């Protein structure tokens, strides 16, 4: 029996889940040869290209998938990730929001929207989006950490400190949260607590250069 484009796409997905990129790519290409208007294999080729570091090429394949099927939420999500990885944060945010609009339900979307705002230096909007993420997933340590970093960049140190403390409550060995908590205490003129947090960061990660440098500076005082 002749295989349909959907058949080839499904076989390609099976290969992809086993990490067989070349075999999967060949099957997705056969799907497109069978029916060039079927959007899913374009999206899946985009995923392979993104996974192998070819983000610019991935953008083109995700875009083509969306042209063929404007309701394909996974293509918007993949496009958002590729834009994010190449530093086009505004386009990333728009793509993630499109995926959400099309029905994709995953708290990671709110997180990536927030990260896109944060990397684009729209820090107030980032904080609002991190809070939306935490409303769905209240134990997301990375959301607390990055919300804290957003507050820190705004100079709102007390709020940053509270988020770093929450991060450490959820992830006690989060070395960057420990380090940044130490920085927050330094800004709040609490040298003793600052030193303690730098020491904790180094206990978790002895190669944390920023924590070591900060501790060295404190010890000189």
C-alpha positions as CSV (number, residue, x, y, z in Angstrom):
1,X,0.0,0.0,0.0
2,X,1.3,3.4,-0.9
3,X,2.3,5.6,2.1
4,X,0.8,8.9,2.6
5,X,2.6,12.1,3.7
6,X,1.2,11.5,7.2
7,X,2.6,7.9,7.2
8,X,6.1,9.2,6.3
9,X,5.8,11.9,8.9
10,X,4.8,9.4,11.6
11,X,7.7,7.2,10.7
12,X,10.1,10.2,10.8
13,X,8.9,11.0,14.3
14,X,9.6,7.5,15.4
15,X,13.2,7.8,14.2
16,X,13.5,11.3,15.7
17,X,12.5,10.0,19.2
18,X,15.4,7.5,18.9
19,X,17.8,10.3,18.0
20,X,18.2,9.1,14.4
21,X,18.3,12.5,12.8
22,X,19.4,11.5,9.3
23,X,16.8,8.8,9.0
24,X,14.1,11.1,10.3
25,X,15.1,13.8,7.9
26,X,14.9,11.5,5.0
27,X,11.4,10.4,6.0
28,X,10.2,14.0,6.5
29,X,11.5,14.9,3.0
30,X,9.6,11.9,1.6
31,X,6.5,13.2,3.3
32,X,6.9,16.6,1.6
33,X,7.6,14.9,-1.8
34,X,4.3,13.0,-1.3
35,X,2.3,16.1,-0.3
36,X,4.0,19.5,-0.4
37,X,1.1,21.1,1.3
38,X,1.3,19.0,4.5
39,X,2.8,21.3,7.1
40,X,4.0,18.9,9.8
41,X,7.1,17.6,8.2
42,X,8.3,21.2,7.5
43,X,8.0,21.8,11.2
44,X,9.8,18.6,12.1
45,X,12.7,19.4,9.8
46,X,12.8,22.8,11.5
47,X,13.1,20.9,14.8
48,X,16.0,18.8,13.5
49,X,17.8,21.9,12.2
50,X,17.3,23.7,15.5
51,X,18.6,20.7,17.5
52,X,21.7,20.6,15.3
53,X,22.5,24.3,15.7
54,X,21.2,25.5,12.3
55,X,18.8,28.1,13.8
56,X,18.6,30.4,10.8
57,X,17.7,27.5,8.5
58,X,15.2,26.3,11.1
59,X,13.5,29.7,11.1
60,X,12.8,29.3,7.3
61,X,11.3,25.8,7.8
62,X,9.1,26.8,10.7
63,X,7.9,29.8,8.8
64,X,7.0,27.7,5.8
65,X,5.1,25.3,8.1
66,X,3.1,28.2,9.4
67,X,2.4,29.5,5.9
68,X,0.9,26.1,5.1
69,X,-1.0,25.7,8.4
70,X,-1.5,28.9,10.4
71,X,-3.0,26.8,13.3
72,X,0.1,24.7,13.8
73,X,1.1,25.7,17.4
74,X,4.2,23.6,17.5
75,X,5.7,25.5,14.5
76,X,5.1,28.8,16.4
77,X,6.8,27.3,19.4
78,X,9.8,26.1,17.4
79,X,10.0,29.4,15.6
80,X,10.0,31.2,19.0
81,X,12.9,29.0,20.3
82,X,15.0,29.6,17.2
83,X,14.4,33.3,17.2
84,X,15.4,33.3,20.9
85,X,18.6,31.4,20.3
86,X,19.7,33.8,17.6
87,X,19.0,36.8,19.8
88,X,15.8,38.1,18.1
89,X,13.9,38.4,21.3
90,X,11.0,40.4,20.1
91,X,10.2,38.0,17.3
92,X,10.6,35.1,19.8
93,X,8.1,36.7,22.1
94,X,5.6,37.2,19.3
95,X,6.0,33.6,18.2
96,X,5.5,32.2,21.7
97,X,2.4,34.3,22.2
98,X,1.1,33.0,18.9
99,X,1.6,29.4,20.1
100,X,-0.3,30.2,23.2
101,X,-3.1,31.9,21.2
102,X,-3.4,28.8,19.0
103,X,-4.1,26.7,22.0
104,X,-0.7,25.4,23.2
105,X,-1.1,24.9,27.0
106,X,2.2,24.7,28.7
107,X,3.7,26.9,31.5
108,X,7.0,26.9,29.6
109,X,5.3,29.3,27.1
110,X,4.8,31.9,29.9
111,X,8.4,31.3,31.0
112,X,9.8,31.8,27.5
113,X,7.6,34.9,26.9
114,X,9.1,36.3,30.2
115,X,12.6,35.4,29.2
116,X,12.1,37.1,25.8
117,X,11.0,40.3,27.6
118,X,13.9,40.0,30.0
119,X,16.6,39.5,27.4
120,X,15.0,42.4,25.4
121,X,15.4,44.6,28.6
122,X,11.6,45.0,29.0
123,X,12.0,44.2,32.6
124,X,8.7,45.3,34.0
125,X,6.9,43.2,31.4
126,X,9.2,40.3,32.2
127,X,8.3,40.4,35.9
128,X,4.6,40.3,35.0
129,X,5.1,37.3,32.8
130,X,7.2,35.4,35.3
131,X,4.4,36.0,37.8
132,X,2.0,34.5,35.3
133,X,4.3,31.5,34.9
134,X,4.4,31.1,38.7
135,X,0.7,31.3,39.0
136,X,0.5,28.1,37.0
137,X,3.7,26.5,38.3
138,X,4.4,27.9,41.8
139,X,7.5,25.7,42.4
140,X,9.4,26.9,39.3
141,X,12.8,27.9,40.8
142,X,14.1,29.3,37.5
143,X,11.1,31.6,37.2
144,X,11.8,32.9,40.7
145,X,15.5,33.3,39.9
146,X,15.0,35.2,36.6
147,X,12.3,37.4,38.2
148,X,14.8,38.2,40.9
149,X,17.4,39.0,38.2
150,X,14.8,41.3,36.5
151,X,14.2,43.1,39.8
152,X,18.0,43.4,40.4
153,X,18.5,45.0,36.9
154,X,15.8,47.5,37.9
155,X,17.6,48.3,41.1
156,X,14.8,46.9,43.2
157,X,17.2,44.9,45.5
158,X,14.9,44.0,48.3
159,X,12.4,42.4,45.9
160,X,15.3,40.7,44.1
161,X,16.5,39.3,47.4
162,X,13.1,37.8,48.2
163,X,13.0,36.0,44.9
164,X,16.6,34.7,45.3
165,X,15.6,33.4,48.7
166,X,12.6,31.6,47.2
167,X,14.8,30.1,44.5
168,X,17.1,28.7,47.1
169,X,14.2,27.3,49.1
170,X,13.1,25.4,46.0
171,X,16.6,24.6,44.7
172,X,19.1,24.7,47.6
173,X,22.1,24.1,45.3
174,X,21.3,26.8,42.8
175,X,24.8,28.4,42.8
176,X,23.9,31.4,40.8
177,X,21.0,32.2,43.1
178,X,23.3,31.9,46.1
179,X,25.8,34.2,44.4
180,X,23.2,36.8,43.4
181,X,21.7,36.7,46.9
182,X,25.2,37.5,48.1
183,X,25.3,40.5,45.8
184,X,21.9,41.6,47.0
185,X,23.1,41.5,50.6
186,X,26.2,43.5,49.6
187,X,24.0,46.2,48.1
188,X,21.9,46.1,51.3
189,X,25.1,46.7,53.3
190,X,25.1,43.3,55.0
191,X,28.7,42.2,54.4
192,X,28.5,39.2,56.8
193,X,25.5,37.7,55.1
194,X,26.9,38.5,51.7
195,X,30.1,36.6,52.5
196,X,28.1,33.6,53.8
197,X,26.2,33.4,50.5
198,X,29.3,33.6,48.4
199,X,30.8,30.8,50.5
200,X,27.7,28.7,50.0
201,X,27.8,29.3,46.2
202,X,31.4,28.1,46.2
203,X,30.6,25.1,48.3
204,X,28.1,24.1,45.6
205,X,30.3,25.1,42.7
206,X,34.0,25.6,43.6
207,X,34.6,26.9,40.0
208,X,32.1,29.8,40.4
209,X,34.6,32.6,39.5
210,X,32.2,35.5,40.2
211,X,31.6,34.2,43.7
212,X,35.3,33.6,44.3
213,X,36.2,37.1,43.1
214,X,33.4,38.7,45.2
215,X,34.6,36.8,48.3
216,X,38.2,37.8,47.7
217,X,37.1,41.4,47.6
218,X,35.2,41.1,50.8
219,X,38.1,39.4,52.5
220,X,40.3,42.4,51.6
221,X,38.1,44.7,53.5
